[in-house]
Amino acid sequence: MIYRVPLTFTPQPEGGYTVTSTALPELVTEGDTLTEAQENARDALAAVVELYADLGRPLPLMILHAAEADSIESNTLVEVG
């Protein structure tokens, strides 16, 4: 499934990025690079979705399931160099 999730990638002084979500406070992960942080965020989101399902809690309304045929707008982080 595809979800629209606001994510914040915060650079860490020692290097790497911490990833959090204002919509899903349970989603916290990190990565040494943006690519790794994005991959880990995908895994963390899957775990949070499973947690909500196990608890019988609905996901926040702002975490909308996007049909695969829908067009999706994205601000994408790209690491160059």
C-alpha positions, -999 to +999 in steps of 0.1 A: +000+000+000+010+036-005+005+062+023+010+099+023+031+105+053+048+138+064+084+130+073+111+152+088+148+143+081+170+160+107+207+161+101+227+149+132+260+166+143+278+133+143+265+125+108+234+108+094+198+117+098+170+111+123+136+106+107+103+115+125+067+122+116+044+148+130+014+126+121+028+093+136+048+100+168+057+063+170+077+066+137+113+073+147+143+059+128+177+070+114+202+064+087+238+073+079+228+087+045+195+102+031+190+070+010+194+048+041+172+071+062+145+069+035+147+031+033+146+029+071+116+053+072+097+029+049+104+000+072+095+021+103+062+031+086+053-006+079+060-014+116+038+015+128+009+006+104+011-030+118+011-017+153-020+004+147-037-026+132-028-049+161-041-023+185-073-018+165-065+019+162-072+038+130-044+056+113-046+094+115-068+110+088-038+128+073-022+094+066-043+087+036-040+056+016-032+066-020-044+044-047-016+034-070-033+050-099-035+083-081-009+109-090+014+115-061+031+148-053+064+145-034+091+167-021+121+144-025+154+146-008+183+139-031+219+135-020+244+147-045+282+144-043 
